[in-house]
Amino acid sequence: MPADLQVEFDCRATSALLDTGGSLALAGHVAALVTLLSPGTTPLIKICSAVVWCAMVYGAVRVKMDCRFFELLAAYSGEDFDRWLEATGLRKAGLSRTIADRRRGALRLWRGLAMLVVAEIVLMLDSVCRWPS
């Protein structure tokens, strides 16, 4: 398999995995709403849920951006993308990253999002267990 095809496949496969972050975030949003609107939820749990929800929204935006960026990287070279990042001020000049480095960073964000969703679901389960009978 030619190296260009491997890079393109790697980018598209990474983008496909990152695209599942939208479904994860949706599950987290539902869990947060249930937690915040549940009648038996303690104020501490509501505060924790709101904080986790904010972090989850930030993580979901970052994962979605990386998903789109990997779609671009499948079609264009990493050098073109790096020049665009530098031109827009989103990255300091001179820092070059390989596709593997970018993939590791993106998957770390995706795993972080998944952990935040799990935390939100745990908070939801706690609040549901406290519902008045």
Summary of the structure (lengths in Angstrom):
residues: 133
radius of gyration: 18.7
end to end distance: 62.0
largest distance: 63.4
contacts: 391
relative contact order: 0.20
helix: 82%
strand: 0%
